[in-house]
Amino acid sequence: MLGIARTLLDDGHDVMALTGRAFQGRIEAIGAAFRPLPASADQDLVDPFSKYPELKSLPPGLELLRATIERLFVDHIPAQHEGLRQLLQEFPADIVIGDDFFCGLLPMLLGPRSKRPPVVLFGTSILQWRREDGAPAFLGLPPAITRAQREDHAATTREHDRVVNQPVARSVNRCLNEMGIGPLSTPLFQTVVERADAYMQLTVPGFEFPRALPPSVRFVGTPPMIHNQAPLPPWADELDGGRKVVLVTQGTVANHDFSQLIGPTLAALAGEQDLLVVVTAGGRPVEAIPGPLPANARLASYLPFEWILPKADVLVTNGGYGSVNQAMSFGVPLVTAGLTEDKADVNARVAWSGVGIDLATNAPMPRALRDAVRSVLDSQSYRQRAAAMAKEFAAIDTSAEILGVVRQAAGCRHVEAHAF
């Protein structure tokens, strides 16, 4: 979001950001204006699931997926929409640019086109569009090649529809009905892709399963990173090329339990003296990382990715979409292990595209992590595929693509105001 906003500001536009209070300082630091979401829709970035203890206790699977969609997205539609409606009265934007999971835009997208400004969405996760093999989203299913795989996908889709899609649709439609808006005719996240005036997917075609897409979808690469959002750590000069660097992250959402990935990775690589294991805690205090701390480990609450990624030899991650795409844009191969939120599908694309190894678990064992890291470091194939993906990213002028999409959607050469 900050990268898109910075691109618009550099092109002379006014930008107003509507989001959580935790981002206020970073938004204002780049020169954009800020308005907070209503308090009930604001999320705790340090512990996003603090309001929803059931999301911490449910095992990965369809019930957790349904509960996550309903609690984190559907429940916030009224408050998000009201915050946006009030902001547009104060700040009559020429165009609204939102992320694909900001469901407060849904009532606007379902309403009359003549009564709203153009809406451009950007895809912060896997492309939410129906697959030709019929597989549902979020389950990490690779493209079906054989008839048997298609039949398996069809059976999974029926169960997914029963446990996830139908209950979510009922929840959304109850919410929309209370707002005087008609029901959904397609799944929630597919609807926002279909209804947006333009849709910018923040990746390259090589990282998305091939299929027929609506003409509104454009692959725009990954936005330029905002520099200096975090200071260099005190051990920065140790990354001098003497040892290979393994960067480890659990992101900023599924990081309430560092024993899932960070702890096992530290244990797995503790004896690998030719490696420097660099861990970012996604904003949480490093004291939350389970010990003991190996001698070859270095920790930070946040790390500037524009500094660390060019120095990294492999990224170990639970599969956050932004981190995975940023790593690929630098040619960094991956080891992934995560099943919650969208991570199973992100990680399935890592394996399918050949840029890394997907361990396909939410709780990898240290031995499996060590073997996977060593395979990625020692095999040329993963580095070659990651390098090829980096070339695909480099071939896209992301800033020019963003500005082109915005101008086309707005129907004019210069846009005076934007709201996120």
Secondary structure, DSSP 8 states (H G I E B T S, - for coil): -HHHHHHHHHTT-EEEEEE-GGGHHHHHHTT-EEEE--GGG---SSSTTTT-THHHHS-SSHHHHHHHHHHHTGGGHHHHHHHHHHHHHHS--SEEEEETT-GGGHHHHHS-GGGS--EEEEESSS--S--TT---TTS------SHHHHHHHHHHHHHHIIIIIHHHHHHHHHHHHHTT----SS-HHHHHHHHSSEEEESS-GGGS------TTEEE-------TTSS---TTGGG-SSSSEEEEEE--SSS-S-TTTTHHHHHHHTTT-TTEEEEEE-TTS-GGGS-S---TTEEEES---HHHHGGG-SEEEES--HHHHHHHHHTT--EEE---STTHHHHHHHHHHHTSEEE---SS--HHHHHHHHHHHHH-HHHHHHHHHHHHHHHTS-HHHHHHHHHHHHHTSS--SEEE-
